[in-house]
Amino acid sequence: MSLLIVADTGPLVILAKLDQLNLLKHLYTEVHLPLTVFNEATVLAQRTDARRVTDFVSKSATLAPAIECNAKDFIDFGLDAGETQAILLAKQLGCTLLIDERKGRLVAQQEHLAVLGTLGLLLKAKQVQLIPTLTPLLEQMLQNDYRLAPALVEKAKELAGEL
């Protein structure tokens, strides 16, 4: 089990839609979210995924206040607020960042952060037998209009031994 992870909005929402947020607490001892990410993920409070995120956070995650734009630790990466705050929090904690958006991943890597995407998290979960198969979750992600390159889907299935 890894120690810490900071999650960005996209992975958090899709894991909620898949009803797989529990994977985070099984794979990491501490899950941290910037308040900005939590607010983005729960803005439509009536949706099932937003309720799942709220429930998960209340039981299994730590919320961090936003780093104000006039703070000495604040860096404007030219990303949306959630991604920026997630990167800044992961830098503060010195931990892995769960993020899918390409530009955000590149910035995080330039900031010398370990980056993990939702597919990587699901592969990790399959390796330790927290999920029996990856393919149905990939299909659900696509049905929920989660953008995944076909080559990435094929690579994930290959790595999971499900081709």
N, C-alpha and C positions, 0 to 999 in steps of 0.2 A: 504494500500500500504506500502510495506517495503521500507526502505531507500536506502541501498547500496547492490550491489552484484558485485562480480568479477567472470568473466566467463573464463573457460578453453577452449581449442580448440575443443575437441570432441563435447560438447553440442552446442557450437557456430555453428559449421559446420552442425550438424544434424538439428538444428533449421532453419538454412538457407536453407537446402535442403527441409525442410517441409514448407518453406515460413512462418515461425512463429517467426521470430526474434522480431516482434512487441510485443510479449508477455512480453519480458523483460522490455520494456519501460512502459508497462501498469501495471506491477506488482512491479516495482522498480523505485524510483525517480532518482537514479543514477546507471549507468552500467559502470563498469571499466574493462579495458582489459590491460594486460601487452602488450607492443609492440611485444614481442616474440610470444604471442598467436595470435595477429593480423597477424603477418608475416606467422605463420604456417597455419592459416586459409585461407590465400589469396595467397599462393605460386603459385597456379595454377590459375592465374588471369583471364584466359579466361573462367573458369567454372562459371556457373550461381550462385552456392552457394558462390563462392569467391566474385563475383560482389555484391551479396546481403549483405555479411558481410561488404564490403567496404562502401556501401551505408548506411547501418545501423550505422556503426561507425562514418561516417561523420556527421550524423544527431543526433544520440542518445547515443553515448558512449564517454567515456574519455579514451584516451590512456595514459599509464604510461610507462616511460622508464624502461628498464631492470635494475635490481639491479645487479651491477657488482660482479663477483665472489670474488673480493678482498675487497668488502665493508664489514663494520662491521655487517650489517644486513643480509648478505648472509649466507644461510645454504644450503649445498649440501645434498639433501634428497635421492639421488640416483634415481631420476625420470628424465623424459625427461625435456628439458629446459622450455617448455610451462607450464607444471604442476608445476615445481619448482617456476617459476616466478609468477604464479597465486596464489600459496599458500603464497609466501612471500608478495605479494601485499594485499591479504585478511588479512594477519596478521597485516600489517601496517595500514590498514583502519579499522580493527576490525569488519569485516563484513562477510556475508555469502559467501561461495564459491560454484559456480556451476561447478560440476565436476562429471564425470561418471566412470573413470578408477578406478578399485578397489584399487590398490596399492596407488594411489594418494589420494583417499578418506580416507584410513586408516592413511596415514601420516597427512593429514589435521585434522583428528579427534584427533590424538596424539598431534597436535599443538593447540588443543582446539578451532578449528574453527567450526562454524555451516556449515554443508555440505548439499547441495541439488543436486539431480541428474536431468537429463532431464525429466524422468518420474514424479518425484516429482513436477517439474515446470509445466508440462502439467496437472497434477492433480489439482494443485493450480489454474491454469487458468480455468479449468472446474468448480471448486467450485465457482468461481466468475463470471461464465458465459461468459468468453472471448472466449471459444470454446464450441460448442454444444455437441460434443462427442469426446472421447479419442481413441476409437478403430481404426478408419481410420488412425489416426496419428501413432499409434503403428504399423499398417500394413505397412505404408510407411517407417517407421524406419527400419523394417525388410527387406523390399524390397531394401533398400539402404545399406544392409549388416551391419547395426548397431547391434552390439552384445547385445542381451537381453536374459537373461535366461528365458525359458518358464514359470517357476514358478513366475518370476517377472512380466511377461506380464499378467499372470492370476491374480495375486494379484492387479496389477494396474487396470485391468478391473473390478475386484470385488470392489475395493475402489471407482471406478467411477460409480458403479451401472450399469455396462454394460455386465454382464455375462449372 
